[in-house]
């Protein structure tokens, strides 16, 4: 018997296996080599000492164990599994690998601007890569983004959002006053100064008349998660009232009355906004374990969904976008959205300059003003206008507002990290 074995034999009356024997018995096949008349069961458990010891001590890539063979009449609350061999990695390394994997998944949002840009280039170079993602997939895709926001929010956040009527009203004004004025301005410039067809000007104005984009809610969530419920309330309000406001604005700016589809708009709100967010909140409240399990995977999936929502409209309308007037429209749409982002940020800073969270409000209202529901404008253009050129500005707008919005997400997020 080796010295350690003699020590254990003298000080611990229970039958034991010495460290030397345990070190060389790494699996059940080796344990089976013991004599047949070995008087104890082969379930190996840890030796109990009067002080707390770590039963497994990693040494390099092997483990030194102090243990004993438990008899059939002896029970112990601690058991170890010797099925793993010496080549198994320490638990600390496995935890580090798992943590790094989760960190990569959660950090997928940091590459969102690059992914949006890549999807834009791919849609221009090879349109069939996105043409399969037709308009029938837009609502489920946007609904998934809202579900991701709901999983990361609580009911209290939305109740707090309703306590800020001034901010909600400011977002509404930015959506249905500031944006239509900008749309009328750049639409007029396209006709008078650039000599573009009236249909393209109508497309720019139509884009300015629709409600806020659900992508603005997701952008706000990525930058300032606590402000996401406020952004959702703003967008939901503008979307709900768009059934009346959008036709009136289109009549004033374009001179064409659009039919009011109240039932379709209400169904759209329920499908894209209310139901997914409610599902996320309920899952987070009643099934927190499931929420915690799926939460790390949502950013990566959301990046993929966003890329599809950006690349598909561009690929489907590629011929109109690459038309001779496409570059001029591109510049006008860039100026249109850039002005909206700047005005939303600046005017909010002036109005709410005394608010303690003025910077958060500025970013939230900048997203809300700068990002339009261009997919809705594109659907209206394709349905109610015979000239296909009316759909060119909304198709370009989807790409431009996404690139600008998620570039701001990247810049503002990095700035917040530096400040902290």
C-alpha positions as CSV (number, residue, x, y, z in Angstrom):
1,X,0.0,0.0,0.0
2,X,1.4,3.4,-0.9
3,X,2.0,6.0,1.9
4,X,-1.1,8.1,1.1
5,X,-3.1,4.9,1.1
6,X,-1.8,4.0,4.6
7,X,-2.6,7.5,5.9
8,X,-6.2,7.2,4.6
9,X,-6.5,3.7,6.0
10,X,-5.5,4.9,9.5
11,X,-7.6,8.1,9.6
12,X,-10.7,7.1,7.7
13,X,-12.5,3.8,8.5
14,X,-14.5,3.7,5.3
15,X,-13.0,1.7,2.4
16,X,-11.1,3.9,0.0
17,X,-9.2,4.1,-3.2
18,X,-5.8,5.8,-3.0
19,X,-5.0,8.8,-5.2
20,X,-2.5,6.6,-7.1
21,X,-5.2,4.0,-7.9
22,X,-7.8,6.7,-8.8
23,X,-5.3,8.5,-11.1
24,X,-4.9,5.3,-13.1
25,X,-8.5,4.3,-13.1
26,X,-10.0,6.9,-15.4
27,X,-12.9,4.9,-16.8
28,X,-15.2,2.0,-16.0
29,X,-13.3,-0.4,-18.2
30,X,-10.2,0.1,-16.1
31,X,-12.2,-0.2,-12.9
32,X,-13.5,-3.6,-14.1
33,X,-9.9,-4.9,-13.8
34,X,-10.3,-4.9,-10.0
35,X,-10.5,-8.4,-8.4
36,X,-13.9,-10.0,-8.6
37,X,-14.2,-10.3,-4.9
38,X,-13.7,-6.6,-4.3
39,X,-16.1,-6.1,-1.4
40,X,-17.5,-2.7,-2.3
41,X,-19.6,-1.2,-5.0
42,X,-17.7,0.6,-7.8
43,X,-19.5,3.9,-7.3
44,X,-16.7,6.3,-6.5
45,X,-17.5,9.3,-4.4
46,X,-15.4,11.9,-2.6
47,X,-13.8,11.4,0.7
48,X,-15.4,13.6,3.4
49,X,-13.0,15.7,5.5
50,X,-13.8,17.8,8.5
51,X,-12.9,20.9,6.5
52,X,-14.2,21.9,3.1
53,X,-11.9,20.9,0.2
54,X,-12.3,21.1,-3.5
55,X,-12.8,17.5,-4.6
56,X,-11.4,18.1,-8.1
57,X,-8.2,20.0,-8.6
58,X,-7.1,20.6,-12.2
59,X,-3.4,20.0,-12.6
60,X,-2.4,20.7,-16.2
61,X,-4.7,18.5,-18.3
62,X,-5.1,15.8,-15.6
63,X,-7.0,15.7,-12.3
64,X,-5.8,14.6,-8.9
65,X,-8.7,13.0,-6.9
66,X,-8.9,11.9,-3.3
67,X,-11.7,9.4,-3.1
68,X,-13.0,6.1,-1.7
69,X,-15.3,3.3,-2.8
70,X,-18.7,3.6,-1.1
71,X,-20.1,0.4,0.4
72,X,-23.6,-0.7,-0.4
73,X,-24.7,0.4,3.1
74,X,-23.2,3.8,2.9
75,X,-24.8,6.9,1.3
76,X,-23.1,10.1,0.4
77,X,-24.5,13.3,-1.1
78,X,-21.5,13.9,-3.3
79,X,-20.8,11.8,-6.4
80,X,-18.4,12.1,-9.2
81,X,-18.5,10.8,-12.7
82,X,-15.3,9.1,-13.8
83,X,-16.6,8.6,-17.3
84,X,-14.7,11.7,-18.4
85,X,-11.0,11.1,-19.1
86,X,-7.9,13.1,-18.4
87,X,-8.2,15.0,-21.6
88,X,-11.4,16.7,-20.5
89,X,-11.1,20.5,-20.1
90,X,-11.4,22.2,-16.7
91,X,-14.9,23.6,-16.0
92,X,-13.5,27.1,-15.9
93,X,-12.4,26.8,-19.5
94,X,-15.7,25.5,-20.6
95,X,-17.5,28.3,-18.9
96,X,-15.2,30.8,-20.5
97,X,-15.9,29.4,-23.9
98,X,-19.6,29.4,-23.3
99,X,-19.5,33.0,-22.1
100,X,-17.5,34.1,-25.1
101,X,-20.0,32.4,-27.5
102,X,-22.9,34.2,-25.8
103,X,-20.9,37.5,-26.0
104,X,-20.4,37.0,-29.7
105,X,-24.2,36.4,-30.2
106,X,-25.1,39.4,-28.1
107,X,-22.6,41.6,-29.9
108,X,-24.0,40.8,-33.3
109,X,-25.8,44.2,-33.2
110,X,-22.4,46.0,-33.4
111,X,-22.0,44.9,-37.0
112,X,-25.5,45.8,-38.1
113,X,-24.5,48.8,-40.2
114,X,-21.9,46.7,-42.0
115,X,-24.5,44.0,-42.6
116,X,-27.0,46.5,-43.9
117,X,-24.4,47.9,-46.3
118,X,-23.4,44.4,-47.4
119,X,-27.0,43.5,-48.1
120,X,-27.4,46.7,-50.2
121,X,-24.4,45.9,-52.3
122,X,-25.5,42.3,-52.7
123,X,-28.9,43.4,-53.8
124,X,-27.4,45.7,-56.4
125,X,-24.9,43.1,-57.7
126,X,-27.1,40.0,-57.5
127,X,-30.8,40.8,-57.0
128,X,-32.0,37.2,-57.0
129,X,-30.4,36.8,-53.6
130,X,-33.3,38.9,-52.1
131,X,-36.1,38.7,-54.6
132,X,-37.5,35.6,-52.9
133,X,-38.2,37.7,-49.8
134,X,-41.4,39.2,-51.1
135,X,-43.8,41.7,-49.4
136,X,-45.7,38.9,-47.7
137,X,-42.7,38.3,-45.4
138,X,-42.3,41.9,-44.3
139,X,-44.9,41.8,-41.6
140,X,-43.6,38.6,-39.9
141,X,-40.1,39.9,-40.2
142,X,-40.9,43.3,-38.6
143,X,-43.0,41.4,-36.0
144,X,-40.0,39.4,-35.0
145,X,-38.0,42.6,-34.3
146,X,-40.8,43.8,-32.1
147,X,-40.9,40.4,-30.3
148,X,-37.1,40.8,-29.6
149,X,-37.9,44.2,-28.1
150,X,-40.7,42.8,-26.0
151,X,-38.5,40.0,-24.6
152,X,-36.1,42.6,-23.4
153,X,-38.7,44.9,-21.9
154,X,-41.3,44.8,-19.1
155,X,-44.8,46.1,-18.6
156,X,-43.5,48.8,-16.3
157,X,-41.4,50.3,-19.1
158,X,-44.5,50.9,-21.2
159,X,-46.5,52.3,-18.3
160,X,-43.7,54.8,-17.7
161,X,-43.7,55.7,-21.4
162,X,-47.4,56.8,-21.2
163,X,-46.4,59.2,-18.5
164,X,-44.5,61.4,-21.0
165,X,-47.3,62.9,-23.2
166,X,-45.1,65.9,-24.2
167,X,-42.4,63.6,-25.7
168,X,-45.1,61.5,-27.4
169,X,-46.7,64.6,-28.9
170,X,-43.3,65.9,-30.0
171,X,-42.7,62.6,-31.8
172,X,-46.1,62.9,-33.5
173,X,-45.4,66.4,-34.7
174,X,-42.0,65.4,-36.1
175,X,-43.6,62.5,-37.9
176,X,-46.7,64.2,-39.5
177,X,-45.6,67.9,-39.6
178,X,-41.8,68.1,-40.0
179,X,-41.4,65.2,-42.3
180,X,-44.3,66.2,-44.7
181,X,-42.8,69.7,-45.0
182,X,-39.4,68.2,-45.9
183,X,-41.1,65.9,-48.4
184,X,-42.8,68.8,-50.1
185,X,-39.6,70.8,-50.1
186,X,-37.5,68.1,-51.7
187,X,-40.3,67.0,-54.0
188,X,-40.6,70.5,-55.3
189,X,-36.8,70.7,-55.8
190,X,-36.8,67.5,-57.8
191,X,-39.3,69.1,-60.3
192,X,-38.2,72.7,-60.4
193,X,-34.5,72.5,-60.1
194,X,-33.6,69.0,-61.3
195,X,-36.4,68.6,-63.9
196,X,-37.4,65.2,-62.7
197,X,-40.7,63.6,-63.6
198,X,-43.7,64.5,-61.5
199,X,-44.1,60.8,-60.5
200,X,-40.7,60.8,-58.7
201,X,-41.7,64.0,-56.8
202,X,-44.9,62.3,-55.9
203,X,-42.9,59.3,-54.6
204,X,-40.8,61.5,-52.3
205,X,-43.9,63.3,-51.0
206,X,-45.7,60.0,-50.4
207,X,-42.7,58.7,-48.4
208,X,-43.0,61.7,-46.1
209,X,-46.7,61.1,-45.5
210,X,-46.6,57.7,-43.9
211,X,-46.1,56.7,-40.3
212,X,-43.0,55.9,-38.4
213,X,-40.9,52.8,-39.1
214,X,-40.8,49.8,-36.7
215,X,-37.0,49.8,-37.4
216,X,-36.8,53.1,-35.5
217,X,-38.0,51.2,-32.4
218,X,-35.3,48.6,-32.9
219,X,-32.7,51.3,-33.4
220,X,-33.8,53.0,-30.2
221,X,-33.6,49.7,-28.4
222,X,-30.0,49.1,-29.5
223,X,-28.9,52.6,-28.4
224,X,-31.0,53.3,-25.3
225,X,-33.0,50.2,-24.2
226,X,-34.9,52.2,-21.6
227,X,-36.4,54.5,-24.3
228,X,-37.6,51.6,-26.6
229,X,-41.1,51.6,-25.0
230,X,-41.5,55.3,-25.6
231,X,-40.4,54.9,-29.2
232,X,-42.9,52.0,-29.7
233,X,-45.7,54.1,-28.3
234,X,-44.8,56.9,-30.7
235,X,-44.7,54.6,-33.7
236,X,-47.9,52.8,-32.7
237,X,-49.7,56.1,-32.4
238,X,-48.6,57.4,-35.7
239,X,-49.4,54.1,-37.4
240,X,-52.9,54.0,-35.8
241,X,-53.8,57.5,-37.0
242,X,-52.1,57.1,-40.4
243,X,-55.3,55.6,-41.7
244,X,-56.7,59.1,-41.6
245,X,-53.7,61.3,-41.7
246,X,-51.8,59.8,-44.6
247,X,-54.7,60.1,-47.1
248,X,-55.2,63.8,-46.0
249,X,-51.5,64.6,-46.4
250,X,-51.3,62.8,-49.7
251,X,-54.3,64.9,-51.0
252,X,-52.7,68.1,-49.8
253,X,-49.2,67.4,-51.1
254,X,-49.8,65.2,-54.2
255,X,-53.4,66.1,-55.0
256,X,-54.4,62.5,-55.0
257,X,-56.9,61.0,-52.5
258,X,-55.8,57.6,-51.3
259,X,-58.5,55.1,-50.2
260,X,-58.7,54.7,-46.4
261,X,-58.2,51.0,-45.5
262,X,-59.0,51.2,-41.7
263,X,-59.4,47.5,-41.3
264,X,-56.1,46.7,-43.1
265,X,-54.2,49.3,-41.0
266,X,-55.6,48.0,-37.7
267,X,-54.7,44.4,-38.7
268,X,-51.2,45.7,-39.7
269,X,-50.7,47.3,-36.2
270,X,-51.9,44.1,-34.4
271,X,-49.7,41.8,-36.5
272,X,-46.5,43.9,-36.5
273,X,-46.6,45.7,-33.2
274,X,-49.1,44.7,-30.6
275,X,-49.1,40.9,-30.8
276,X,-45.3,40.4,-31.0
277,X,-44.6,42.8,-28.2
278,X,-47.3,41.3,-26.0
279,X,-45.9,37.8,-26.7
280,X,-42.4,38.9,-25.7
281,X,-43.7,40.5,-22.5
282,X,-45.7,37.5,-21.5
283,X,-42.9,35.1,-22.2
284,X,-40.5,37.3,-20.2
285,X,-43.0,37.4,-17.3
286,X,-44.3,33.8,-17.0
287,X,-41.5,31.8,-18.6
288,X,-38.3,33.7,-17.7
289,X,-36.1,30.6,-18.2
290,X,-37.2,30.3,-21.8
291,X,-36.6,34.1,-22.2
292,X,-33.1,33.8,-20.8
293,X,-32.4,30.9,-23.1
294,X,-33.4,32.5,-26.3
295,X,-32.3,36.1,-25.5
296,X,-28.7,35.6,-26.6
297,X,-29.7,34.3,-30.0
298,X,-32.1,37.2,-30.8
299,X,-29.5,39.8,-31.8
300,X,-28.0,37.6,-34.5
301,X,-31.4,36.7,-35.9
302,X,-32.5,40.3,-35.8
303,X,-29.5,41.3,-37.8
304,X,-30.4,38.8,-40.5
305,X,-34.0,39.9,-40.6
306,X,-33.0,43.5,-40.8
307,X,-30.7,42.7,-43.7
308,X,-33.5,41.0,-45.6
309,X,-35.9,43.9,-45.0
310,X,-33.4,46.3,-46.4
311,X,-32.1,44.2,-49.4
312,X,-35.4,42.8,-50.6
313,X,-37.2,46.1,-51.6
314,X,-34.0,47.3,-53.4
315,X,-33.6,44.0,-55.3
316,X,-37.3,43.8,-56.3
317,X,-37.3,47.4,-57.6
318,X,-33.7,47.3,-59.0
319,X,-34.7,48.3,-62.6
320,X,-36.4,51.5,-61.4
321,X,-33.6,52.3,-59.0
322,X,-30.9,52.0,-61.7
323,X,-32.9,54.1,-64.1
324,X,-31.3,57.3,-65.5
325,X,-33.0,59.4,-62.8
326,X,-32.0,57.0,-60.0
327,X,-28.9,58.9,-59.0
328,X,-30.8,62.2,-58.7
329,X,-33.5,60.5,-56.6
330,X,-30.8,58.9,-54.4
331,X,-29.3,62.3,-53.6
332,X,-32.7,63.8,-52.8
333,X,-33.6,60.9,-50.6
334,X,-30.3,61.2,-48.7
335,X,-30.9,64.9,-48.2
336,X,-34.5,64.2,-47.1
337,X,-33.6,61.7,-44.4
338,X,-30.4,63.5,-43.3
339,X,-32.5,66.7,-42.7
340,X,-35.1,64.7,-40.8
341,X,-32.5,63.1,-38.5
342,X,-30.8,66.5,-37.8
343,X,-34.1,68.4,-37.2
344,X,-35.4,65.6,-35.0
345,X,-32.3,65.8,-32.8
346,X,-31.9,69.6,-32.8
347,X,-35.5,70.5,-32.1
348,X,-35.8,68.0,-29.3
349,X,-32.7,69.5,-27.7
350,X,-34.3,72.9,-27.8
351,X,-37.8,71.8,-26.5
352,X,-36.6,69.4,-23.8
353,X,-33.3,71.2,-22.9
354,X,-34.2,71.1,-19.1
355,X,-35.1,67.4,-19.1
356,X,-32.6,65.2,-17.2
357,X,-32.5,62.6,-20.0
358,X,-32.5,65.1,-22.9
359,X,-29.8,63.3,-24.8
360,X,-31.8,60.1,-24.7
361,X,-34.9,61.9,-25.9
362,X,-32.8,63.6,-28.7
363,X,-31.6,60.2,-30.0
364,X,-35.1,58.7,-29.7
365,X,-36.9,61.5,-31.5
366,X,-34.1,61.7,-34.1
367,X,-34.8,58.0,-35.0
368,X,-38.5,58.6,-34.9
369,X,-38.3,61.6,-37.3
370,X,-35.6,60.2,-39.6
371,X,-37.0,56.7,-40.2
372,X,-40.2,56.3,-42.1
373,X,-42.4,53.3,-42.9
374,X,-41.0,53.3,-46.4
375,X,-42.3,49.8,-47.0
376,X,-45.8,51.1,-46.5
377,X,-45.2,54.0,-48.9
378,X,-43.9,51.5,-51.4
379,X,-47.0,49.3,-51.0
380,X,-49.2,52.4,-51.5
381,X,-47.3,53.5,-54.6
382,X,-47.6,50.0,-56.2
383,X,-51.3,49.8,-55.4
384,X,-52.7,53.2,-56.1
385,X,-50.4,54.8,-58.7
386,X,-50.1,53.5,-62.2
387,X,-46.7,55.0,-62.9
388,X,-44.0,52.6,-61.5
389,X,-41.6,55.6,-61.0
390,X,-43.7,56.6,-57.9
391,X,-42.3,53.5,-56.1
392,X,-38.6,54.4,-56.8
393,X,-38.2,56.9,-53.9
394,X,-39.8,54.6,-51.3
395,X,-37.6,51.7,-52.4
396,X,-34.4,53.8,-52.1
397,X,-35.7,55.3,-48.8
398,X,-35.8,51.8,-47.2
399,X,-32.0,51.4,-47.8
400,X,-31.0,55.0,-47.0
401,X,-32.9,55.3,-43.8
402,X,-31.6,51.9,-42.6
403,X,-28.0,52.7,-43.4
404,X,-28.3,56.2,-41.7
405,X,-30.2,54.9,-38.7
406,X,-28.0,52.0,-37.9
407,X,-24.9,54.0,-38.5
408,X,-26.1,56.4,-35.9
409,X,-26.7,53.3,-33.6
410,X,-23.1,52.3,-34.0
411,X,-21.7,55.9,-33.5
412,X,-23.9,56.7,-30.5
413,X,-23.4,53.3,-28.9
414,X,-19.6,53.7,-29.1
415,X,-19.8,57.2,-27.8
416,X,-21.8,56.1,-24.8
417,X,-19.2,53.3,-24.1
418,X,-16.3,55.9,-24.2
419,X,-18.2,58.3,-21.9
420,X,-18.8,55.6,-19.4
